[in-house]
């Protein structure tokens, strides 16, 4: 009922965007996003992760439910190493999967996260599949699907992106869930589908259906395809670091042939996808709110400078080279994507925002 909200909806209805809203504090921005989410999906760009978290907490408190999610930035990993955490990657996929399934309608991303490449919407859908109580499944195919989607086979499920098979019992911990699920088969049919507790390993709440979303942002259809692309990449390497480049790729190729999921998949983003997909690709029919644009621009430029400094030694060591670029976009491209959507610039104080 607030007059300014009526003006905003009128501007959106008539495609008079971008538009600027000033005099709004953090809580007002969350209130605005929650109201606009009734019209459809809302992407909120904040200057940093702390602002995103605050924004989401406020929106969810106002709504009384899980209306909003944070799409966090992740630390790129280009050099192979043991035991790399995929916690932030799983949180990114969780946010996108909740958005795709309609369980949330607002995603808040920092300027840095908005520049990072992620799994394209068509790939997310391709590697997602439902499991329903009473449905028939082929166990071999299910295991193959889980492995392709980035799940690790273990003796016992203890964390996200793991699965275990014990006779006619299959345990899976989907990346978007707080508890794992257990499938109990009767022949080829899912007889019982329920959540279970990782500590006691006992069933808790039954469920009729669950969707398994992929556990990786960078997915290859199978190891043979990946190996083929790696070998082709190696043979195309040129320049003073050719031998170093080929040594790194050769080691990764051997690991993939051995069935090991690489911890440095970020390096091969452009081998998996032809173009760089970002969080914006999930909002082609949505609205974008930019909170404190000037701060977002400053933080994005700082993040790019930091990333470029971090990449210099990797180029010198032959871990990265030109053919592998494309895992992020610059802020000029972010600006373009923002303005390709119906967008609102929300600022506590009036700013010039001259480059918009």
C-alpha positions in Angstrom: 0.0 0.0 0.0 3.0 2.3 0.2 2.9 4.9 -2.6 6.6 4.3 -3.7 5.8 0.6 -4.2 2.9 1.5 -6.5 5.3 3.6 -8.5 7.7 0.7 -8.8 5.1 -1.8 -10.0 3.8 0.8 -12.5 7.4 1.2 -13.8 7.9 -2.6 -14.1 4.5 -3.0 -15.8 5.4 -0.4 -18.4 9.0 -1.6 -18.8 10.3 1.8 -17.5 13.5 0.3 -16.1 16.1 0.6 -14.8 14.6 2.7 -12.0 16.2 4.0 -8.9 14.8 3.8 -5.3 16.6 5.9 -2.6 16.1 6.3 1.1 15.8 2.6 1.7 17.8 0.9 4.5 18.6 -2.8 4.6 15.3 -3.9 6.0 13.4 -1.9 3.5 15.3 -3.5 0.6 14.4 -7.0 2.0 10.8 -5.9 2.4 10.8 -4.6 -1.2 12.3 -7.9 -2.6 9.8 -10.0 -0.6 6.9 -8.0 -2.0 8.2 -8.2 -5.6 8.8 -11.9 -5.3 5.0 -12.2 -5.6 5.5 -11.2 -9.3 8.2 -13.8 -9.9 11.8 -14.6 -9.2 14.0 -11.9 -7.8 17.8 -11.7 -8.0 19.5 -9.4 -5.5 23.0 -8.2 -6.1 24.8 -7.0 -2.9 28.3 -5.7 -2.4 29.6 -8.6 -0.3 28.6 -11.9 1.3 27.8 -10.4 4.7 25.2 -8.1 3.1 23.7 -11.1 1.2 23.4 -13.1 4.4 21.7 -10.2 6.2 19.4 -9.5 3.3 18.3 -13.2 3.2 17.8 -13.4 7.0 15.6 -10.3 6.9 13.5 -11.4 4.0 12.9 -14.9 5.5 12.1 -13.3 8.9 9.5 -11.0 7.2 8.0 -13.9 5.2 8.2 -16.5 8.0 9.8 -19.1 5.7 12.6 -20.0 3.4 11.7 -17.4 0.8 15.3 -16.4 0.0 18.7 -18.1 -0.4 22.3 -16.9 -0.6 24.3 -17.8 -3.7 27.8 -17.6 -2.3 31.1 -16.9 -4.0 33.5 -19.7 -4.1 37.3 -20.0 -4.0 38.5 -21.2 -7.4 40.7 -24.2 -7.3 42.9 -24.8 -10.4 45.8 -26.9 -9.0 45.0 -30.5 -8.1 45.2 -31.3 -4.3 43.7 -33.8 -1.9 40.7 -33.1 0.3 39.3 -29.9 -1.2 36.0 -28.8 0.4 33.1 -28.3 -1.9 30.9 -26.7 0.8 30.4 -23.5 -1.1 29.9 -25.2 -4.4 27.1 -27.3 -2.8 25.5 -24.2 -1.3 25.5 -22.6 -4.8 23.8 -25.6 -6.3 21.4 -25.8 -3.4 20.3 -22.2 -4.0 19.8 -22.8 -7.7 18.0 -26.1 -7.2 15.6 -24.5 -4.6 14.9 -21.7 -7.1 14.3 -24.2 -10.0 12.0 -26.3 -7.9 10.0 -23.3 -6.7 11.0 -23.7 -3.0 12.5 -20.2 -3.0 12.0 -17.1 -5.1 14.8 -14.8 -4.1 18.5 -15.3 -4.5 21.0 -12.9 -3.1 24.5 -12.9 -4.7 27.5 -10.8 -4.0 29.1 -8.8 -6.9 31.9 -11.4 -6.8 29.6 -14.4 -7.0 27.7 -12.8 -9.9 30.9 -12.7 -11.9 31.7 -16.4 -11.4 30.7 -19.1 -13.9 28.3 -21.7 -12.6 26.4 -24.7 -13.9 24.1 -23.7 -16.8 20.3 -24.1 -16.3 20.0 -26.8 -19.0 22.8 -28.9 -17.4 21.3 -28.5 -13.9 18.0 -29.9 -15.3 19.7 -32.6 -17.3 21.6 -34.0 -14.3 18.6 -33.7 -11.9 16.1 -36.6 -11.6 13.2 -37.5 -9.3 12.8 -40.6 -7.1 9.3 -41.5 -6.2 7.8 -44.1 -3.8 6.4 -47.0 -5.8 8.4 -46.2 -9.0 10.6 -48.8 -10.7 14.3 -48.1 -11.0 17.3 -49.8 -12.5 20.0 -49.9 -9.8 22.9 -49.9 -12.3 21.5 -46.9 -14.1 20.8 -45.1 -10.8 24.5 -45.6 -9.6 25.7 -44.4 -13.0 23.5 -41.2 -12.8 24.7 -40.4 -9.3 28.4 -40.8 -10.3 27.8 -38.6 -13.4 26.2 -36.0 -11.3 29.2 -35.8 -9.0 28.2 -38.0 -6.1 30.8 -40.2 -4.3 30.2 -43.8 -3.5 31.0 -44.5 0.2 30.6 -47.4 2.7 28.3 -45.2 4.8 26.7 -41.8 4.0 27.9 -39.1 6.4 27.8 -35.9 4.3 26.3 -34.2 1.3 27.0 -35.6 -2.2 27.6 -39.1 -1.0 25.7 -42.3 -1.6 26.0 -45.9 -0.4 24.5 -49.2 -1.7 23.9 -52.2 0.6 21.9 -54.9 -1.2 18.4 -53.5 -1.7 19.1 -50.4 0.4 20.4 -47.2 -1.3 21.3 -44.2 0.9 21.8 -40.8 -0.9 22.6 -37.4 0.6 21.2 -34.8 -1.9 23.1 -31.4 -1.9 19.9 -29.4 -1.3 18.8 -31.4 1.8 19.6 -31.2 5.5 19.2 -35.0 5.8 20.0 -38.0 3.6 17.3 -40.2 2.1 17.0 -44.0 2.1 15.5 -46.1 -0.7 14.4 -49.6 0.2 13.7 -51.7 -2.8 11.3 -54.6 -3.4 12.7 -56.1 -6.5 13.1 -53.1 -8.8 10.4 -51.0 -7.1 11.0 -48.3 -4.5 9.0 -49.8 -1.6 10.0 -47.3 1.1 11.4 -43.8 0.7 12.4 -41.9 3.8 14.9 -39.5 5.4 17.3 -40.9 8.0 19.7 -39.7 10.6 23.4 -39.9 9.8 24.4 -40.6 13.4 21.9 -43.3 14.3 21.4 -44.4 10.7 17.7 -44.9 11.6 14.8 -43.7 9.4 13.1 -40.5 10.4 10.4 -39.0 8.2 8.8 -40.8 5.2 8.5 -38.9 1.9 6.7 -39.7 -1.4 9.2 -38.0 -3.7 12.5 -36.3 -3.8 14.6 -34.8 -6.6 18.3 -35.5 -6.8 20.2 -32.4 -8.0 23.9 -32.6 -9.3 26.7 -32.2 -6.8 29.1 -30.4 -9.1 28.9 -27.2 -11.1 31.2 -28.6 -13.8 30.0 -31.8 -15.2 31.1 -34.0 -18.1 28.7 -36.7 -19.4 31.2 -39.5 -18.8 34.9 -40.0 -18.2 35.6 -41.0 -21.8 34.3 -37.7 -23.1 36.4 -35.8 -20.5 39.6 -37.8 -21.3 39.0 -37.1 -25.0 38.7 -33.3 -24.4 41.8 -33.3 -22.1 43.9 -35.2 -24.7 42.8 -32.7 -27.5 43.6 -29.8 -25.2 47.0 -31.2 -24.5 47.9 -31.6 -28.1 46.8 -28.0 -28.9 49.0 -26.4 -26.2 51.6 -24.0 -27.6 54.2 -21.6 -26.3 57.1 -21.5 -23.9 55.3 -23.4 -21.1 54.1 -26.2 -23.4 55.9 -29.0 -21.6 54.7 -27.8 -18.1 51.1 -27.5 -19.5 51.1 -31.0 -20.9 52.6 -32.5 -17.7 49.7 -31.0 -15.6 47.0 -32.1 -18.1 48.6 -35.6 -18.4 48.4 -36.1 -14.6 44.7 -35.0 -14.6 44.0 -37.3 -17.5 45.4 -40.3 -15.7 43.3 -39.4 -12.6 40.1 -39.2 -14.7 40.9 -42.6 -16.3 41.3 -44.0 -12.8 37.8 -42.9 -11.9 38.8 -40.1 -9.6 36.8 -36.8 -9.6 39.3 -34.0 -10.0 39.4 -31.4 -7.2 40.6 -28.8 -9.8 37.6 -28.9 -12.1 37.3 -25.1 -12.1 40.3 -25.2 -14.5 38.3 -27.1 -17.1 35.1 -25.0 -17.0 35.4 -24.1 -20.7 35.9 -27.8 -21.7 32.5 -28.6 -20.1 30.5 -25.6 -21.4 30.7 -23.5 -24.6 29.7 -20.2 -22.9 30.1 -18.9 -19.4 26.8 -19.3 -17.5 26.2 -17.1 -14.4 23.4 -16.7 -11.8 21.8 -14.3 -14.2 20.9 -17.1 -16.6 18.4 -18.4 -14.0 16.5 -15.1 -14.0 15.7 -14.5 -17.7 12.0 -14.1 -16.6 12.8 -12.4 -13.3 13.6 -9.0 -11.7 17.0 -7.8 -10.5 17.6 -5.5 -7.5 21.0 -4.0 -7.1 21.7 -2.9 -3.5 24.2 -0.1 -3.2 25.5 -0.2 -6.8 28.6 2.0 -6.2 29.8 -0.4 -3.5 29.0 -3.4 -5.7 31.2 -1.9 -8.5 34.1 -1.2 -6.1 33.9 -4.7 -4.6 33.7 -6.4 -8.0 36.8 -4.5 -9.3 38.7 -5.4 -6.1 37.8 -9.1 -6.5 39.0 -9.1 -10.2 42.3 -7.5 -9.2 42.8 -10.1 -6.5 41.9 -12.9 -8.8 44.3 -11.7 -11.5 47.1 -11.5 -8.9 46.3 -15.1 -7.8 46.4 -16.3 -11.4 49.8 -14.9 -12.4 51.9 -17.7 -10.8 49.5 -20.3 -12.2 50.2 -19.1 -15.7 53.9 -19.2 -15.1 53.8 -22.7 -13.8 51.7 -23.9 -16.8 48.7 -24.8 -14.6 46.6 -22.3 -16.5 46.9 -21.0 -20.1 44.8 -18.9 -22.5 42.7 -21.8 -23.8 41.2 -22.3 -20.3 39.9 -18.8 -19.6 36.1 -18.3 -19.3 35.3 -19.3 -15.7 34.3 -15.7 -14.8 33.0 -12.6 -16.5 34.1 -9.0 -15.8 32.0 -6.3 -14.2 31.1 -4.6 -17.5 29.4 -7.9 -18.5 27.7 -8.0 -15.1 26.4 -4.4 -15.8 25.1 -5.5 -19.1 23.3 -8.6 -17.6 21.8 -6.4 -14.9 20.3 -4.0 -17.4 19.0 -6.8 -19.6 16.5 -7.5 -16.8 13.8 -5.3 -15.4 16.0 -3.8 -12.7 15.8 -1.6 -9.6 18.8 0.2 -8.1 18.2 0.5 -4.3 20.3 2.9 -2.3 20.1 4.1 1.2 21.4 7.5 0.1 21.0 9.2 -3.3 24.0 8.3 -5.6 24.9 9.5 -9.1 25.5 6.0 -10.6 26.8 7.8 -13.6 27.8 4.7 -15.6 24.2 3.3 -15.5 
